Amino acid sequence: MAEINPIVVMGVAGKVVDLPVAQGPATGYSWVLDLPPGVVRVEDAPAKQSDHGKLLGASASGAMRVVAPKGNFRLTARLVRPWEPGNPATTMLIDLVID
């Protein structure tokens, strides 16, 4: 398996942090977040308004969001189909740095 370089996301303790992951159009795949203790997923950001037809295949909702206490956390985001949870199409590592 090739090494995955993490994406660094900064935030403030107790405040909502947008992650660089959004649910896409209905393809059968969806993002699943593996969160460490202390990091809590909250409601996704609102979907961005788009000119339908110009952004075919663009994300269908806003960014996934979390809240965390001060510290450094490693999150894993896996793009999977519900019937194949152990076979992700892609995996993203996110290093969450909270001040």
N, C-alpha and C positions, 0 to 999 in steps of 0.2 A: 504494500500500500504506500502510495506517495505521501510525503510529509505535507501537512496542511499548515500554511502560515496563518496565524490568528489575526483577526481584525481587532484593533484596540478601540474601545468605546469608553469615553469619559462621562462621568456624571457626578451628581451631588447626592449625599446621603439623604434618604427619605423622599427624594424627588423622582418623578417619572423620567425614565431614560428610554429614548427610542432606539431600537436595535435596527441594524441594516438588513432586516428580514421582513418581508411582507407576504401575505397570502396571495397567490397568483390566481389566474382565471381557473375555471373548473376543468382541470386536466386529470383529476384523480390523485394528484400529489398534493401534499400539504406539509408545512413545516412543523416539526416537533422539537420543542426545546427541552434539553436536559439541563435543569437548573440545580446549582449547589444549594446547600442549606443557607437560609437567610435571604435568598433572592426570590422574589415573588412576581409572577406574571400578572399584569393588570390588563384592563381593556385596551384593545388595539387602538391606534390613532385613527381618526376619521379617514376614509378613503379620499384620495385626491380627485378633484373634479377633472374630467378629461373630455376631450372632443372625441366621442365614440367613433370608431373607424380609423382614427389616426394612431391610436395606441393599441392596436390589436395584439393581444397577448400580454399586455401590461398588468401589473398587480391589481387585484380586485379589491383590496382593502388597504388600509394604512399600515404603517410600521407596527411590528409587535413591540410591546413595551414591558418594562420591568421596573421594580423598585427594590433597592438594596441598601443595607447599612454601609458605613465606611469600610473600605477594604478592597482587596483585589480578588476577582472571581473569574473562573474559566467556565464559559457556557458552551454547549455544543448544540448546534442547530442541524437537524437532519431533514432532508426533503424526501418524504416517503409516501408510499401508497398504504392505506390502512391494512390491506391484505398481505403486504410485504414489509413489515416494520423493520426487519433485520437486513433489508437490502436497499439502503438509501440511494437515490439518484445522485445526490451530492451531500457533502457534509461541510459545515462551516464552523470554525472555532472562533469564539469571541472572547477576548480578554476585557472584562469589565473592570474599570478602575474608578472607584467611588471615593471622593474626598468629603 
